[in-house]
Amino acid sequence: TPKRVVAYDFGIKTTILRHLSGIATVEVVPADTPASEVLARNPDGVFLSNGPGDPAAVVGAPQIIDGLLGEVPIFGICLGHQLLATALGAETYKLPFGHHGGNHPVCRLETGTVEITSQNHNYAVDDGSIGPKVEVTHRNLNDGVVEGLRCLDIPAFSVQYHPEAGPGPHDAAYLFTMFDELMDSVKGTN
């Protein structure tokens, strides 16, 4: 049977849905959908979408995400990355100069590979507020900003940029494969 992903809509782009539909059947839900309603759908994974603005303005989202953590694999991008980080206890801050455009170099720390990414955000995750059970996976080479996180004890990860980049660079399309593999690994243990 095909995998099922529930995607929280914080301002989701069509290109994201296209990429997700390549690995699963996708159901989009409003940003304020309670975790219990999502878990009742029995998804194989939850996607936290991109969206505009200050993550603090998305009232209730960190609490909703907290209710999903450890229950189902989670993949977040852009605003979804910031909201996941907040649910994990980290803080966000306004950048002096936002990241905008399709040419931001990001280092994937695990491999040392540099990816050219598409970004559009004015907020970032505060490095010093990240807890011990979360590891930084990606960094912006221009200013050192945290660009990716992975939980060490539960199946959840996120990136600050747009891995689908349509139009734009496709260096980070592997992240959808990682999400697919993460769902497979969790499904195999249940």
DAVENNOR-V887283 format. One record per backbone hydrogen bond with DSSP energy under -0.5 kcal/mol. CO is the residue of the C=O (numbers start at 1). NH is the residue of the N-H. If there is no record, write none. Layout:
BEGIN
CO|NH / CO|NH
END
This chain:
BEGIN
3|25 / 4|44 / 4|45 / 5|7 / 5|27 / 6|8 / 6|47 / 7|29 / 8|10 / 8|49 / 9|31 / 10|52 / 13|16 / 13|17 / 14|18 / 15|19 / 16|20 / 17|21 / 18|22 / 19|22 / 20|23 / 20|24 / 25|5 / 27|7 / 29|9 / 30|33 / 34|37 / 34|38 / 35|39 / 36|40 / 37|41 / 38|41 / 38|43 / 39|42 / 44|73 / 45|6 / 46|75 / 47|8 / 47|49 / 48|77 / 49|80 / 54|57 / 55|58 / 57|59 / 58|61 / 60|64 / 61|65 / 62|66 / 63|67 / 64|68 / 65|68 / 65|69 / 68|71 / 68|72 / 73|46 / 74|157 / 75|48 / 76|159 / 77|80 / 78|82 / 79|83 / 80|84 / 81|85 / 82|86 / 83|87 / 84|88 / 85|90 / 86|89 / 91|126 / 93|124 / 98|100 / 99|121 / 101|119 / 103|105 / 104|117 / 105|141 / 105|142 / 106|108 / 106|115 / 107|109 / 107|139 / 108|111 / 108|112 / 108|113 / 113|108 / 113|115 / 115|106 / 115|117 / 116|171 / 117|104 / 118|162 / 119|101 / 121|99 / 122|95 / 124|93 / 125|127 / 125|146 / 126|129 / 127|130 / 131|134 / 133|152 / 133|153 / 135|150 / 137|109 / 137|110 / 138|147 / 138|148 / 139|107 / 140|144 / 145|140 / 147|160 / 147|161 / 148|137 / 148|138 / 149|158 / 150|135 / 154|156 / 155|74 / 156|151 / 157|76 / 158|149 / 159|78 / 161|163 / 162|118 / 165|167 / 170|173 / 172|175 / 173|176 / 173|177 / 174|178 / 175|179 / 176|180 / 177|181 / 178|182 / 179|183 / 180|184 / 181|185 / 182|186 / 183|187 / 184|188 / 185|189 / 186|189 / 186|190 / 187|190
END
